[in-house]
């Protein structure tokens, strides 16, 4: 069973770290990190860190495709690239981190790669990639307006090929895609779950489990991330919770949700147990928050992150 990530709004993540940064200053930064990213590719990278071979598909700008491919093959060789290249350059997202004050700023540009033509080309290319039993992960910002209908048709195409669809997006796109009925798994955070249901929900395991059950007529698995509060997974068979007992200082929360989803899918593939998969997902998200995905191997992190998990209802 292959895991295929499909990103329609990929990006270059540029992180600039310095001290005592402020407006109107000309500062020399201490470090700049440039990596190919976007939520879908971040899931692929987390899977690769865990030793899981996977396929990264979706759109990427032709202008910088070679640079991206060279970095992915060097840093995450277990990722098989099946990107659809399209005219233009991939957007750049900039994060500025003030390491002295513990502050950061995220500057996001809008992706211009998706169009009826490029989505049609992507669907054609996926014919040779998506197989019965595949898990197709659609993560990140989805195209807006009329392009959302083309996106929903793309998901339905993957489902018609025998794939299961995992969705991690937000807003109106999330609501419309879930309502279309092609999704197997969704991964909202608490705010996104409230938006999906259009109602206030208390951030507690029992309340979240009850809220998640309202979506089980449309999806099979509702995977809810709670940040430092842990996570809850809801299916028709029951609901489970997990949280980290370790209390290390978080280096950054950027990408934790992507690592969380990757950990869940990897664990569920290895052992079909919701409790076990949720515990693994929570470990991977914790490792990401503490910067261990850059400094430790997955076996090291797995041993060191302590988890508490159990059934909710």
NORVEN-V471329 format. One record per residue. N is the residue number from 1. RES is the residue in one small letter. OMEGA is omega in degrees with one decimal (999 if undefined). BURIAL is b if it has 16 or more other ideal C-beta (glycine too) atoms within 10 Angstrom, else e. Layout:
n:N res:RES omega:OMEGA burial:BURIAL
n:N res:RES omega:OMEGA burial:BURIAL
This chain:
n:1 res:x omega:-177.9 burial:e
n:2 res:x omega:172.4 burial:b
n:3 res:x omega:-177.3 burial:b
n:4 res:x omega:175.7 burial:b
n:5 res:x omega:-175.0 burial:b
n:6 res:x omega:-177.7 burial:b
n:7 res:x omega:179.2 burial:b
n:8 res:x omega:179.2 burial:b
n:9 res:x omega:-178.2 burial:b
n:10 res:x omega:-176.9 burial:b
n:11 res:x omega:163.3 burial:b
n:12 res:x omega:174.8 burial:b
n:13 res:x omega:178.6 burial:b
n:14 res:x omega:-178.4 burial:b
n:15 res:x omega:179.6 burial:b
n:16 res:x omega:-177.6 burial:b
n:17 res:x omega:178.2 burial:b
n:18 res:x omega:-177.7 burial:b
n:19 res:x omega:177.1 burial:e
n:20 res:x omega:179.4 burial:e
n:21 res:x omega:179.4 burial:b
n:22 res:x omega:178.5 burial:e
n:23 res:x omega:173.4 burial:e
n:24 res:x omega:177.3 burial:e
n:25 res:x omega:172.0 burial:e
n:26 res:x omega:-173.2 burial:e
n:27 res:x omega:171.3 burial:e
n:28 res:x omega:-178.5 burial:e
n:29 res:x omega:-179.0 burial:e
n:30 res:x omega:-175.0 burial:e
n:31 res:x omega:172.5 burial:e
n:32 res:x omega:-179.6 burial:e
n:33 res:x omega:179.8 burial:e
n:34 res:x omega:-178.8 burial:e
n:35 res:x omega:172.9 burial:b
n:36 res:x omega:-172.4 burial:b
n:37 res:x omega:-164.2 burial:b
n:38 res:x omega:-172.3 burial:b
n:39 res:x omega:-178.1 burial:b
n:40 res:x omega:179.4 burial:b
n:41 res:x omega:176.3 burial:b
n:42 res:x omega:174.9 burial:b
n:43 res:x omega:177.8 burial:b
n:44 res:x omega:-178.6 burial:b
n:45 res:x omega:177.7 burial:b
n:46 res:x omega:176.0 burial:b
n:47 res:x omega:179.3 burial:b
n:48 res:x omega:177.4 burial:b
n:49 res:x omega:178.9 burial:b
n:50 res:x omega:179.2 burial:b
n:51 res:x omega:-177.6 burial:e
n:52 res:x omega:172.9 burial:b
n:53 res:x omega:-179.2 burial:e
n:54 res:x omega:-178.4 burial:b
n:55 res:x omega:175.4 burial:b
n:56 res:x omega:178.9 burial:b
n:57 res:x omega:-178.0 burial:b
n:58 res:x omega:-177.3 burial:b
n:59 res:x omega:170.6 burial:b
n:60 res:x omega:-179.2 burial:b
n:61 res:x omega:-178.8 burial:b
n:62 res:x omega:-175.5 burial:e
n:63 res:x omega:-176.1 burial:e
n:64 res:x omega:-178.2 burial:b
n:65 res:x omega:-177.4 burial:b
n:66 res:x omega:178.0 burial:e
n:67 res:x omega:178.0 burial:e
n:68 res:x omega:-176.8 burial:b
n:69 res:x omega:179.9 burial:e
n:70 res:x omega:-179.5 burial:e
n:71 res:x omega:-179.6 burial:e
n:72 res:x omega:-178.3 burial:b
n:73 res:x omega:178.9 burial:e
n:74 res:x omega:-171.6 burial:e
n:75 res:x omega:-177.7 burial:e
n:76 res:x omega:-172.7 burial:b
n:77 res:x omega:179.6 burial:e
n:78 res:x omega:174.2 burial:e
n:79 res:x omega:174.5 burial:b
n:80 res:x omega:-176.8 burial:b
n:81 res:x omega:175.3 burial:b
n:82 res:x omega:-178.1 burial:b
n:83 res:x omega:171.5 burial:b
n:84 res:x omega:-178.5 burial:b
n:85 res:x omega:-179.5 burial:b
n:86 res:x omega:-177.7 burial:b
n:87 res:x omega:174.9 burial:e
n:88 res:x omega:-179.5 burial:b
n:89 res:x omega:177.1 burial:e
n:90 res:x omega:-176.6 burial:b
n:91 res:x omega:178.1 burial:b
n:92 res:x omega:174.0 burial:e
n:93 res:x omega:-174.5 burial:b
n:94 res:x omega:173.3 burial:b
n:95 res:x omega:178.6 burial:b
n:96 res:x omega:-176.3 burial:b
n:97 res:x omega:173.6 burial:b
n:98 res:x omega:-174.1 burial:b
n:99 res:x omega:179.9 burial:b
n:100 res:x omega:-176.0 burial:e
n:101 res:x omega:-178.9 burial:e
n:102 res:x omega:-179.7 burial:e
n:103 res:x omega:172.6 burial:e
n:104 res:x omega:-179.8 burial:b
n:105 res:x omega:-178.4 burial:e
n:106 res:x omega:-179.7 burial:e
n:107 res:x omega:-173.6 burial:e
n:108 res:x omega:174.7 burial:e
n:109 res:x omega:-176.6 burial:e
n:110 res:x omega:179.0 burial:e
n:111 res:x omega:180.0 burial:b
n:112 res:x omega:-172.2 burial:e
n:113 res:x omega:-175.4 burial:b
n:114 res:x omega:175.5 burial:b
n:115 res:x omega:177.2 burial:e
n:116 res:x omega:-178.9 burial:e
n:117 res:x omega:-176.2 burial:e
n:118 res:x omega:177.4 burial:b
n:119 res:x omega:176.2 burial:b
n:120 res:x omega:177.8 burial:e
n:121 res:x omega:177.9 burial:e
n:122 res:x omega:179.4 burial:b
n:123 res:x omega:178.3 burial:b
n:124 res:x omega:-179.6 burial:e
n:125 res:x omega:-179.2 burial:b
n:126 res:x omega:178.7 burial:b
n:127 res:x omega:-178.5 burial:e
n:128 res:x omega:-174.9 burial:e
n:129 res:x omega:-175.0 burial:b
n:130 res:x omega:-178.7 burial:b
n:131 res:x omega:175.1 burial:e
n:132 res:x omega:-178.7 burial:e
n:133 res:x omega:177.2 burial:e
n:134 res:x omega:168.2 burial:b
n:135 res:x omega:179.1 burial:b
n:136 res:x omega:-177.9 burial:b
n:137 res:x omega:173.6 burial:b
n:138 res:x omega:-174.0 burial:b
n:139 res:x omega:177.4 burial:b
n:140 res:x omega:-179.8 burial:b
n:141 res:x omega:177.4 burial:b
n:142 res:x omega:178.2 burial:b
n:143 res:x omega:-175.0 burial:b
n:144 res:x omega:175.5 burial:e
n:145 res:x omega:-178.2 burial:e
n:146 res:x omega:-179.5 burial:e
n:147 res:x omega:180.0 burial:b
n:148 res:x omega:176.3 burial:b
n:149 res:x omega:176.5 burial:e
n:150 res:x omega:179.0 burial:b
n:151 res:x omega:178.4 burial:b
n:152 res:x omega:176.8 burial:b
n:153 res:x omega:177.7 burial:e
n:154 res:x omega:176.5 burial:b
n:155 res:x omega:-179.6 burial:b
n:156 res:x omega:176.4 burial:e
n:157 res:x omega:179.3 burial:b
n:158 res:x omega:178.0 burial:b
n:159 res:x omega:179.7 burial:b
n:160 res:x omega:177.5 burial:e
n:161 res:x omega:178.9 burial:b
n:162 res:x omega:-178.9 burial:e
n:163 res:x omega:170.2 burial:b
n:164 res:x omega:-173.1 burial:b
n:165 res:x omega:171.9 burial:b
n:166 res:x omega:-173.8 burial:b
n:167 res:x omega:174.4 burial:b
n:168 res:x omega:176.6 burial:b
n:169 res:x omega:-173.8 burial:b
n:170 res:x omega:173.9 burial:b
n:171 res:x omega:-178.0 burial:e
n:172 res:x omega:179.8 burial:e
n:173 res:x omega:179.3 burial:b
n:174 res:x omega:-178.7 burial:b
n:175 res:x omega:-176.7 burial:b
n:176 res:x omega:179.6 burial:e
n:177 res:x omega:178.5 burial:b
n:178 res:x omega:179.8 burial:b
n:179 res:x omega:179.9 burial:e
n:180 res:x omega:171.2 burial:b
n:181 res:x omega:-178.9 burial:e
n:182 res:x omega:-169.1 burial:b
n:183 res:x omega:177.7 burial:b
n:184 res:x omega:-175.8 burial:e
n:185 res:x omega:171.2 burial:b
n:186 res:x omega:-179.3 burial:b
n:187 res:x omega:176.3 burial:b
n:188 res:x omega:163.4 burial:b
n:189 res:x omega:-174.4 burial:b
n:190 res:x omega:-179.9 burial:b
n:191 res:x omega:179.7 burial:e
n:192 res:x omega:176.6 burial:b
n:193 res:x omega:176.2 burial:b
n:194 res:x omega:-179.8 burial:e
n:195 res:x omega:178.7 burial:b
n:196 res:x omega:-176.5 burial:b
n:197 res:x omega:-179.9 burial:e
n:198 res:x omega:-178.4 burial:e
n:199 res:x omega:176.3 burial:e
n:200 res:x omega:179.9 burial:e
n:201 res:x omega:177.1 burial:b
n:202 res:x omega:-179.3 burial:e
n:203 res:x omega:175.5 burial:b
n:204 res:x omega:-175.1 burial:e
n:205 res:x omega:-177.6 burial:b
n:206 res:x omega:179.6 burial:e
n:207 res:x omega:179.8 burial:e
n:208 res:x omega:178.4 burial:b
n:209 res:x omega:178.5 burial:b
n:210 res:x omega:178.3 burial:b
n:211 res:x omega:-179.9 burial:b
n:212 res:x omega:-179.6 burial:b
n:213 res:x omega:179.6 burial:b
n:214 res:x omega:-178.5 burial:e
n:215 res:x omega:-173.5 burial:b
n:216 res:x omega:171.7 burial:e
n:217 res:x omega:-178.8 burial:e
n:218 res:x omega:-179.2 burial:b
n:219 res:x omega:-179.5 burial:b
n:220 res:x omega:-175.6 burial:e
n:221 res:x omega:173.5 burial:b
n:222 res:x omega:-175.0 burial:b
n:223 res:x omega:-170.3 burial:b
n:224 res:x omega:177.1 burial:b
n:225 res:x omega:-175.3 burial:b
n:226 res:x omega:-177.8 burial:b
n:227 res:x omega:-178.4 burial:e
n:228 res:x omega:178.5 burial:e
n:229 res:x omega:179.1 burial:b
n:230 res:x omega:-174.4 burial:b
n:231 res:x omega:177.1 burial:b
n:232 res:x omega:172.7 burial:b
n:233 res:x omega:-175.3 burial:b
n:234 res:x omega:172.3 burial:b
n:235 res:x omega:177.1 burial:b
n:236 res:x omega:179.3 burial:e
n:237 res:x omega:179.8 burial:e
n:238 res:x omega:179.5 burial:e
n:239 res:x omega:-178.3 burial:b
n:240 res:x omega:176.7 burial:b
n:241 res:x omega:175.0 burial:b
n:242 res:x omega:175.2 burial:b
n:243 res:x omega:178.2 burial:b
n:244 res:x omega:172.4 burial:b
n:245 res:x omega:178.3 burial:e
n:246 res:x omega:-176.9 burial:e
n:247 res:x omega:174.8 burial:e
n:248 res:x omega:178.9 burial:e
n:249 res:x omega:-179.2 burial:e
n:250 res:x omega:175.5 burial:e
n:251 res:x omega:179.2 burial:e
n:252 res:x omega:176.1 burial:e
n:253 res:x omega:-179.6 burial:e
n:254 res:x omega:177.7 burial:b
n:255 res:x omega:-178.7 burial:b
n:256 res:x omega:179.8 burial:b
n:257 res:x omega:178.4 burial:b
n:258 res:x omega:177.1 burial:b
n:259 res:x omega:177.7 burial:b
n:260 res:x omega:179.7 burial:b
n:261 res:x omega:178.9 burial:b
n:262 res:x omega:-179.8 burial:b
n:263 res:x omega:179.9 burial:b
n:264 res:x omega:-177.7 burial:b
n:265 res:x omega:178.4 burial:b
n:266 res:x omega:-177.9 burial:b
n:267 res:x omega:179.6 burial:b
n:268 res:x omega:175.9 burial:b
n:269 res:x omega:-178.6 burial:e
n:270 res:x omega:-176.4 burial:e
n:271 res:x omega:-175.4 burial:e
n:272 res:x omega:178.6 burial:e
n:273 res:x omega:-178.1 burial:e
n:274 res:x omega:-179.3 burial:b
n:275 res:x omega:-179.5 burial:e
n:276 res:x omega:-179.4 burial:b
n:277 res:x omega:179.5 burial:b
n:278 res:x omega:178.6 burial:b
n:279 res:x omega:178.3 burial:b
n:280 res:x omega:179.5 burial:b
n:281 res:x omega:-179.9 burial:b
n:282 res:x omega:175.9 burial:b
n:283 res:x omega:-177.9 burial:b
n:284 res:x omega:178.2 burial:b
n:285 res:x omega:177.3 burial:b
n:286 res:x omega:178.6 burial:b
n:287 res:x omega:178.0 burial:b
n:288 res:x omega:-178.4 burial:b
n:289 res:x omega:-176.7 burial:b
n:290 res:x omega:177.8 burial:b
n:291 res:x omega:-176.4 burial:e
n:292 res:x omega:178.6 burial:b
n:293 res:x omega:175.8 burial:b
n:294 res:x omega:-172.8 burial:e
n:295 res:x omega:-178.5 burial:e
n:296 res:x omega:172.4 burial:b
n:297 res:x omega:177.3 burial:e
n:298 res:x omega:177.1 burial:b
n:299 res:x omega:177.1 burial:e
n:300 res:x omega:-178.3 burial:e
n:301 res:x omega:-178.3 burial:b
n:302 res:x omega:179.8 burial:b
n:303 res:x omega:-170.9 burial:e
n:304 res:x omega:179.7 burial:e
n:305 res:x omega:-179.5 burial:b
n:306 res:x omega:-174.3 burial:e
n:307 res:x omega:169.0 burial:b
n:308 res:x omega:-178.5 burial:e
n:309 res:x omega:179.1 burial:b
n:310 res:x omega:-179.2 burial:e
n:311 res:x omega:177.4 burial:e
n:312 res:x omega:-177.2 burial:b
n:313 res:x omega:999 burial:e
